[in-house]
Amino acid sequence: MEQAPLVRSANVESLLDRAYHDAVEQPGDEDRTRTRLLDAAYEQFCRLGIQRSSMEDIARRAQLSRITVYRKFESKDALVDQVVLREIRRYFTRFLDDIARADTAADRVVAGFVSSLHAVRTNPLIGGLLEAEPTLLAGSVVGNGEEMLATVRAFVAGQLRREQQAGNISRALDTDLVAEMMVRISASFLTYPSRLVDLDDAAQLARIARRFLVPMLDPADSSGPAA
């Protein structure tokens, strides 16, 4: 049976970048056969996991020939990439929608934190991997997935710089460092769930974000000198 990791570190950055730009541009996909295969692969991966699923399984679920699958996706790795890309795109779309409804920079930090955790926790594919293949997911997020953290950090830092340009937060803020801290806190909750924090309780997550993340927006709160 063919094997494939959730996300390979060699192409994680490009997948995340493409997903973000796709979320902003909202491109259409008019290839119905390709969409049908992506839907079938997503359902297959949710049911059995990526490692236990083969191209034959996906072809059978899509009611298409194996040859058709390989015409659209040259390998299982390529198919996995596209399924993951679509899920990341959905995550970014939801994230951007959620923070767009917030009124202040502080509210956007809170909304982004809650949205990020909720989106991953409630995603059938990622949620299933958390339960059935935690080692695989952990490796993608904190082991061999350092590139993933770096790319998400860059995305969050970009959002913080937009807040600076709009005059909503201090220009003295070290956006890269603050983004690093926010992303690592989120990643740690997802990889190693807390016994003290209910990750499915949006109100509790919002309180935590407002107490611990929002103060990061004020460089005066730092013990060191402002940049």
C-alpha positions as CSV (number, residue, x, y, z in Angstrom):
1,M,0.0,0.0,0.0
2,E,1.3,3.4,-0.9
3,Q,2.4,5.6,2.0
4,A,2.4,9.4,2.2
5,P,3.0,11.8,5.1
6,L,0.3,14.4,5.9
7,V,2.5,17.2,4.6
8,R,6.1,17.0,3.4
9,S,8.4,19.7,4.8
10,A,9.9,20.2,1.3
11,N,6.7,21.7,-0.1
12,V,4.8,22.9,3.0
13,E,5.7,26.6,2.5
14,S,4.4,26.6,-1.1
15,L,1.2,24.8,-0.1
16,L,0.5,27.3,2.7
17,D,1.3,30.3,0.4
18,R,-0.9,28.9,-2.4
19,A,-3.7,28.2,0.1
20,Y,-3.6,31.8,1.4
21,H,-3.5,33.4,-2.0
22,D,-6.3,31.1,-3.2
23,A,-8.4,32.1,-0.1
24,V,-8.0,35.7,-1.0
25,E,-8.5,35.3,-4.8
26,Q,-11.2,32.7,-4.5
27,P,-10.3,30.8,-7.7
28,G,-12.9,28.4,-9.2
29,D,-12.3,24.8,-10.0
30,E,-14.3,23.8,-13.1
31,D,-12.7,20.4,-13.5
32,R,-15.5,18.2,-12.2
33,T,-13.5,15.0,-12.3
34,R,-10.7,16.5,-10.3
35,T,-13.1,17.8,-7.8
36,R,-14.8,14.4,-7.6
37,L,-11.5,12.8,-6.9
38,L,-10.6,15.3,-4.2
39,D,-13.9,14.8,-2.5
40,A,-13.4,11.0,-2.6
41,A,-9.9,11.3,-1.3
42,Y,-11.0,13.6,1.5
43,E,-13.7,11.2,2.6
44,Q,-11.3,8.2,2.3
45,F,-8.6,9.9,4.4
46,C,-11.2,11.0,7.0
47,R,-12.4,7.4,7.3
48,L,-9.2,5.4,7.2
49,G,-6.4,8.0,7.4
50,I,-3.8,8.8,4.8
51,Q,-1.4,6.0,5.5
52,R,-4.0,3.3,5.1
53,S,-5.6,4.6,2.0
54,S,-4.4,3.7,-1.5
55,M,-5.1,5.2,-4.9
56,E,-7.2,2.2,-5.7
57,D,-9.4,3.0,-2.6
58,I,-9.9,6.5,-3.8
59,A,-10.7,5.4,-7.4
60,R,-13.3,3.0,-6.0
61,R,-14.9,5.6,-3.8
62,A,-15.0,8.1,-6.6
63,Q,-16.4,5.4,-9.0
64,L,-13.7,6.1,-11.5
65,S,-10.9,4.1,-12.9
66,R,-7.4,4.0,-11.4
67,I,-6.1,5.3,-14.7
68,T,-8.3,8.4,-14.4
69,V,-6.9,9.0,-10.9
70,Y,-3.3,9.0,-12.2
71,R,-4.3,11.2,-15.2
72,K,-5.3,13.9,-12.7
73,F,-2.7,13.2,-10.0
74,E,0.6,11.7,-10.9
75,S,1.1,10.1,-7.5
76,K,-0.5,9.7,-4.1
77,D,1.8,12.4,-2.8
78,A,0.4,14.8,-5.3
79,L,-3.2,13.9,-4.4
80,V,-2.5,14.3,-0.7
81,D,-0.9,17.7,-1.4
82,Q,-4.1,18.9,-3.2
83,V,-6.4,17.6,-0.5
84,V,-4.4,19.3,2.2
85,L,-4.1,22.4,0.1
86,R,-7.9,22.6,-0.2
87,E,-8.3,22.2,3.6
88,I,-5.8,24.8,4.3
89,R,-7.5,27.1,1.9
90,R,-10.8,26.6,3.7
91,Y,-9.0,27.4,7.0
92,F,-7.6,30.6,5.7
93,T,-11.0,31.6,4.2
94,R,-12.7,31.1,7.5
95,F,-9.9,32.8,9.4
96,L,-10.1,35.9,7.2
97,D,-13.9,36.0,7.4
98,D,-13.8,35.7,11.2
99,I,-11.2,38.5,11.8
100,A,-13.0,40.7,9.3
101,R,-16.0,40.8,11.6
102,A,-13.9,42.1,14.5
103,D,-13.8,45.8,15.3
104,T,-10.4,46.3,16.9
105,A,-6.9,44.8,16.7
106,A,-7.4,43.2,20.0
107,D,-10.7,41.7,18.9
108,R,-9.0,40.3,15.8
109,V,-6.3,38.6,17.8
110,V,-9.0,37.0,19.9
111,A,-11.1,36.0,16.9
112,G,-8.0,34.6,15.1
113,F,-6.9,32.5,18.0
114,V,-10.4,31.0,18.6
115,S,-11.0,30.5,14.8
116,S,-7.7,28.8,14.3
117,L,-8.1,26.2,17.1
118,H,-11.8,25.6,16.2
119,A,-11.1,25.2,12.5
120,V,-8.4,22.5,13.1
121,R,-10.3,20.8,15.9
122,T,-13.5,20.5,13.9
123,N,-12.0,19.5,10.6
124,P,-12.8,15.8,10.0
125,L,-9.5,15.1,8.3
126,I,-7.2,16.8,10.8
127,G,-9.4,15.8,13.8
128,G,-9.3,12.2,12.6
129,L,-5.5,12.3,12.3
130,L,-5.3,13.8,15.8
131,E,-7.1,10.7,17.1
132,A,-5.9,8.0,14.8
133,E,-2.5,9.1,13.7
134,P,-1.2,11.6,16.3
135,T,2.4,10.8,15.6
136,L,2.0,11.6,12.0
137,L,0.3,14.9,12.7
138,A,2.7,15.8,15.6
139,G,5.7,15.3,13.2
140,S,4.1,17.6,10.7
141,V,3.4,20.3,13.2
142,V,6.4,20.3,15.6
143,G,8.9,17.7,14.3
144,N,9.6,17.9,10.6
145,G,7.2,20.7,10.2
146,E,9.3,23.6,11.2
147,E,8.7,25.1,7.8
148,M,5.0,25.0,8.5
149,L,5.4,27.0,11.7
150,A,7.7,29.5,10.0
151,T,5.1,30.0,7.2
152,V,2.2,30.4,9.5
153,R,4.3,32.8,11.6
154,A,5.0,34.9,8.5
155,F,1.3,35.0,7.8
156,V,0.4,36.2,11.3
157,A,3.3,38.7,11.2
158,G,1.9,40.0,8.0
159,Q,-1.5,40.5,9.7
160,L,0.2,42.4,12.6
161,R,2.1,44.6,10.2
162,R,-1.2,45.6,8.5
163,E,-2.4,46.6,11.9
164,Q,0.7,48.7,12.3
165,Q,0.2,50.4,9.0
166,A,-3.4,51.2,9.9
167,G,-2.2,52.8,13.1
168,N,-4.0,50.2,15.3
169,I,-0.9,49.0,17.2
170,S,2.5,50.4,18.0
171,R,5.1,50.6,15.3
172,A,7.6,49.6,18.0
173,L,6.0,46.1,18.1
174,D,8.3,43.3,17.0
175,T,5.7,41.6,14.8
176,D,7.9,38.6,13.9
177,L,8.5,37.8,17.6
178,V,4.9,38.3,18.6
179,A,3.7,36.2,15.7
180,E,6.2,33.5,16.7
181,M,4.8,33.4,20.2
182,M,1.2,33.3,19.1
183,V,1.7,30.6,16.6
184,R,3.7,28.4,19.0
185,I,1.0,28.7,21.7
186,S,-1.7,27.7,19.2
187,A,0.4,24.8,17.9
188,S,1.2,23.5,21.4
189,F,-2.5,23.4,22.2
190,L,-3.3,21.5,19.1
191,T,-0.5,19.0,19.4
192,Y,-0.7,18.4,23.1
193,P,-4.2,19.2,24.4
194,S,-4.5,20.7,27.8
195,R,-6.2,19.2,30.8
196,L,-7.0,22.7,32.1
197,V,-8.3,24.3,28.9
198,D,-11.3,23.0,27.0
199,L,-10.4,23.6,23.3
200,D,-14.0,23.2,22.3
201,D,-15.1,26.1,24.6
202,A,-14.9,29.2,22.4
203,A,-15.7,31.5,25.3
204,Q,-12.9,30.1,27.4
205,L,-10.5,30.4,24.5
206,A,-11.5,34.0,24.0
207,R,-10.8,34.8,27.6
208,I,-7.4,33.2,27.4
209,A,-6.5,35.1,24.2
210,R,-7.6,38.4,25.7
211,R,-5.6,37.8,28.9
212,F,-2.4,36.4,27.4
213,L,-2.2,37.2,23.7
214,V,-3.7,40.6,23.5
215,P,-1.1,42.1,25.9
216,M,1.6,41.1,23.4
217,L,0.3,43.9,21.2
218,D,1.7,46.5,23.6
219,P,5.6,46.6,23.5
220,A,5.5,48.6,26.7
221,D,4.4,45.4,28.5
222,S,7.7,43.8,27.6
223,S,10.5,43.8,30.3
224,G,13.0,44.7,27.6
225,P,13.4,48.0,25.8
226,A,11.0,48.8,22.9
227,A,12.4,48.4,19.4
